[in-house]
């Protein structure tokens, strides 16, 4: 199984993808600052 936590979203909508990637990116950056 490649997915631990599914993220429900419309992968055809660029706004949806941008929002998810933005949130993931912010979380990664915050995690690296500790």
Secondary structure as UniProt FT lines:
FT   TURN            11..12
FT   HELIX           14..32
//
